[in-house]
Amino acid sequence: MKAWVLHGINDIQLEEVETPTLSEQEVLVQVKAFGICGSDIPRIYQTGAYSHPLIPGHEFSGQVVQLGANVDKTWQDQRVAIFPLIPCQSCLSCQKQQYEMCAHYSYLGSRQDGGFAEYVAVPVWNLLPLPEGVSYEAAAMLEPMSVATHAMRHQNPSPSDTIAICGLGTIGLLLAMLLKEAGIHHLLFLGNKDFQREKIVELGFSPDAYCDTRTEDIPKWLLEHTNHHGVDCFFECVGKNVTISLAIECTAPTGSIMLVGNPHQDLHLKKEIYWKILRRQLHIQGTWNSSFTHHLEDDWHYILERLKQQTLVPTSLITHRLPFEQLEQALHIMKDKTEEYIKIILST
C-alpha cells in the first residue's frame, strides 16, 4: 500500500509499505478521507514522533475491508469513524471509563501508525459505525468536533452567559458552531485574520461580535461589549502566555476559563495577573481529547447524532480538498501559512 512515512524531523516521504497485519481484535480500514491536525505540524517538522518510522494522522474515516480472527463479522464493509486513542483498559481512569485520561494509552498517528495511508489496522473497540447520510469528509472531522464538544460540555455554559472564544482555528470555529447549536448566542470572538471575521459572519454571527486583535485594545473591547463586567466564560484556544493572561484579565468575577489550546512554550503569569485569579475567584479548567465510551452520552455520539440530523455541518469549514498524493503540499500550507485555510481534507 501507499503511505506517508515520517522517518524523522522534517523527513516525510510517500512510499510503498507492507499492508498491516491484523491482530485478533483488529480490523483493516481502507482510508477514505483524512484531515491534518494542527498538532501534526510540529510532530512532523519540529519534534518528531515517539518512534520512527511512523505513519502520522489521527483524523480519518473509512471502510472496514478485512477482519481479525475474533472480530464479529457484522463489521465487514462497515463505514466507520475512528477514535484514535487506544486505552490500556486496566488503569484507574479506564476503570472509570475516562479513557481519554488513560495512563498507558497508545495513539494512532503519534505512537503507532495512523491515517496518512491507504489502509490502517484499527482495534475494533475504536470503531464508530457511520449512519447513512454522514459523509466520509464529515466523519474525518469527528475527532476535532469531539475535542471541541468535550471542552464545551465540561464548561457547560448557560444560555444567559456571555462567552469569548480566543483563537479561531478549527477548534475555535467548531466551538462557535457547537455553542450556537446548543442555544448559546452571546458569543464574542477574538481573531487576527480577515477570513476569520468572514467565517464568523457565514456562521450567522454579527460582524460586531468579532474583535480584530491586530488593531483593537482587546480588554477595552471586551469590557465595552459586556457592560464593563467581563465575560462569564472564556475559551482559550491558542495556548500562549499573552492569551492566557488575557483570559484571566477579561473574565468576570466567579467566571470560568477553559484552557483548550496546546501550549506553544513554557507559560508564566505576571504577579498582577495571578492576583486576578484569587481576587475574582475564577474557575480555571483544562480539557483534553474527548470521551468515547460506546454509550450514547459520550462526545462522539453527541456529534454523530447532530451530523445525522444535519443540525451541524462541519464540512462548511473545509477550505481545501486535495488528493492523497498532495499531502506534502497541504502540510506546507499549514506550516508556512502560504494560503488562508481552516480545514484541509485529503481523500484516497
SVG drawing of the C-alpha trace seen along z (x, -y; Angstrom):
<svg xmlns="http://www.w3.org/2000/svg" viewBox="-32 -50 47 66">
<polyline fill="none" stroke="black" stroke-width="0.4" points="0.0,0.0 1.0,-3.7 1.6,-5.6 3.3,-8.8 6.1,-7.7 7.8,-10.0 11.4,-8.9 12.5,-11.8 12.1,-15.5 11.3,-17.2 11.6,-13.8 8.2,-12.6 8.0,-10.6 5.4,-8.9 6.3,-5.2 5.2,-1.7 4.9,0.2 3.5,3.5 -0.2,3.6 -0.7,4.0 -1.1,7.5 -4.1,7.7 -4.2,9.0 -7.3,11.0 -9.2,7.9 -8.3,5.5 -9.8,4.6 -8.2,3.2 -9.8,-0.1 -9.4,-1.4 -9.0,-5.2 -11.4,-7.3 -10.8,-10.8 -8.4,-12.3 -7.7,-15.7 -4.5,-17.3 -4.5,-18.3 -2.5,-21.4 -0.5,-19.0 0.7,-17.1 2.8,-20.1 5.2,-20.3 5.3,-16.5 6.5,-16.3 8.7,-19.4 9.9,-20.2 9.7,-17.5 9.4,-14.2 7.2,-11.3 7.7,-8.8 9.5,-6.4 10.3,-6.3 9.4,-5.3 5.8,-6.2 2.7,-6.9 1.1,-10.0 -2.6,-11.0 -5.3,-10.6 -8.3,-12.3 -9.6,-9.8 -12.6,-7.8 -13.0,-4.8 -14.5,-1.4 -13.7,1.9 -12.3,4.3 -10.8,7.1 -11.4,8.6 -9.1,10.0 -9.8,13.6 -12.0,12.7 -13.9,9.7 -17.7,10.0 -18.5,10.5 -21.1,7.7 -18.2,5.2 -17.3,6.3 -17.7,3.5 -18.9,1.1 -18.3,-2.6 -16.6,-3.9 -15.1,-6.8 -12.2,-6.1 -11.4,-7.2 -7.6,-7.4 -6.7,-6.9 -6.2,-3.3 -6.7,-2.9 -5.0,-0.2 -8.4,0.8 -6.8,1.5 -5.7,-1.7 -7.9,-3.6 -9.1,-6.1 -10.0,-3.2 -11.9,-1.5 -13.9,-4.7 -14.5,-4.8 -12.4,-8.0 -10.5,-6.6 -9.2,-9.9 -7.1,-10.1 -5.7,-6.6 -2.3,-6.4 -0.8,-4.0 -2.5,-4.7 -1.3,-4.3 -2.4,-6.6 -3.0,-6.2 -0.8,-8.6 1.6,-9.5 2.5,-6.3 1.6,-3.8 0.8,-4.0 -2.2,-6.2 -4.3,-7.5 -1.9,-9.1 -2.1,-5.8 -4.3,-3.7 -5.0,-1.2 -4.8,-1.3 -5.0,1.5 -7.5,0.3 -8.7,2.1 -12.4,3.0 -13.1,1.2 -12.1,-2.1 -14.7,-2.0 -17.8,-4.0 -20.3,-3.0 -21.5,-5.7 -25.2,-6.2 -26.3,-6.7 -26.0,-10.3 -22.9,-11.1 -20.1,-11.6 -16.5,-10.4 -15.4,-14.0 -17.7,-14.8 -16.6,-11.6 -13.0,-12.6 -13.9,-15.8 -15.5,-13.8 -12.3,-13.8 -11.8,-17.6 -15.5,-18.1 -15.5,-15.8 -12.5,-17.7 -14.5,-20.9 -17.5,-19.2 -15.5,-17.9 -14.4,-21.4 -18.0,-22.8 -19.6,-20.1 -17.1,-20.3 -17.7,-24.1 -21.5,-23.6 -22.4,-27.2 -25.9,-28.5 -27.9,-30.3 -27.6,-33.6 -23.8,-33.5 -21.6,-35.8 -18.8,-33.8 -15.5,-34.7 -13.6,-32.4 -10.0,-33.4 -8.3,-31.6 -10.4,-30.9 -8.7,-27.9 -10.6,-24.7 -11.3,-24.1 -12.4,-27.6 -14.7,-27.8 -16.2,-24.3 -16.8,-25.6 -18.7,-28.5 -20.9,-26.1 -21.5,-23.9 -22.3,-26.6 -24.8,-28.2 -26.4,-24.8 -26.7,-24.3 -28.6,-27.6 -25.8,-29.8 -26.0,-33.1 -24.0,-35.7 -20.7,-34.9 -17.7,-37.2 -14.8,-36.2 -11.1,-37.2 -9.2,-36.6 -6.4,-38.1 -7.4,-37.3 -9.9,-38.9 -11.2,-35.5 -12.0,-34.5 -14.3,-37.5 -15.9,-36.4 -16.4,-32.8 -18.0,-34.1 -20.5,-36.0 -21.1,-33.0 -21.9,-31.0 -24.6,-33.5 -23.0,-35.9 -22.8,-39.6 -19.6,-41.2 -19.8,-43.4 -19.1,-40.3 -15.6,-40.0 -12.6,-41.7 -9.6,-42.1 -6.8,-41.6 -4.3,-43.2 -5.9,-46.6 -8.2,-46.6 -7.4,-47.2 -8.7,-43.8 -9.5,-44.3 -11.2,-47.6 -13.2,-46.0 -14.4,-43.1 -15.4,-45.4 -17.3,-47.6 -19.2,-44.5 -20.0,-43.2 -21.3,-46.3 -17.9,-46.6 -18.4,-43.4 -16.2,-40.9 -17.2,-37.6 -18.8,-34.8 -16.7,-32.2 -13.5,-32.4 -12.5,-29.6 -8.7,-30.0 -7.9,-28.1 -4.3,-29.4 -2.0,-28.2 0.2,-31.3 1.2,-33.4 -0.4,-36.5 -3.8,-34.9 -4.0,-33.0 -3.2,-36.3 -5.8,-38.0 -8.4,-35.4 -7.7,-36.0 -7.8,-39.7 -11.1,-39.7 -13.2,-37.1 -15.8,-38.4 -15.7,-37.7 -16.6,-34.0 -16.4,-33.4 -14.6,-30.5 -11.8,-29.9 -11.5,-26.8 -7.9,-26.1 -8.2,-24.4 -5.1,-25.4 -2.0,-23.2 0.9,-25.2 3.4,-26.8 6.0,-27.3 6.6,-27.4 3.9,-29.6 4.5,-32.3 2.0,-34.6 2.8,-38.1 2.0,-38.7 -0.8,-41.2 -2.4,-38.7 -2.2,-35.8 -3.8,-38.1 -6.8,-38.4 -7.4,-34.6 -7.6,-34.9 -9.4,-38.2 -12.1,-37.3 -12.3,-33.7 -12.0,-32.5 -12.5,-28.9 -9.8,-27.6 -10.1,-24.2 -8.2,-22.3 -9.7,-20.0 -8.0,-17.0 -9.1,-15.0 -12.7,-13.6 -14.9,-11.0 -15.6,-7.8 -17.3,-5.1 -19.6,-3.3 -22.5,-5.0 -24.9,-7.5 -23.9,-10.1 -20.2,-10.3 -18.8,-13.2 -18.6,-11.1 -22.2,-10.0 -23.2,-13.6 -21.7,-14.8 -22.8,-11.8 -26.4,-12.4 -26.1,-16.1 -24.5,-15.1 -27.3,-12.6 -29.9,-15.3 -27.9,-17.8 -28.0,-20.4 -24.2,-20.7 -22.4,-21.0 -18.7,-20.8 -17.8,-20.4 -18.5,-24.2 -15.1,-24.7 -13.2,-22.8 -11.2,-25.2 -9.0,-22.8 -9.8,-19.4 -6.7,-17.6 -5.8,-14.1 -3.8,-11.7 -0.6,-12.3 -0.6,-16.1 -0.3,-15.7 3.1,-17.5 1.6,-20.5 -1.2,-20.6 1.4,-20.4 3.3,-23.3 0.2,-25.4 -0.3,-24.9 3.4,-25.2 4.3,-28.2 0.8,-29.9 1.1,-30.4 -2.7,-30.4 -5.7,-31.1 -7.1,-27.8 -9.3,-26.4 -9.6,-22.6 -7.7,-20.7 -9.2,-17.3 -7.5,-14.7 -9.0,-11.7 -7.5,-8.4"/>
</svg>
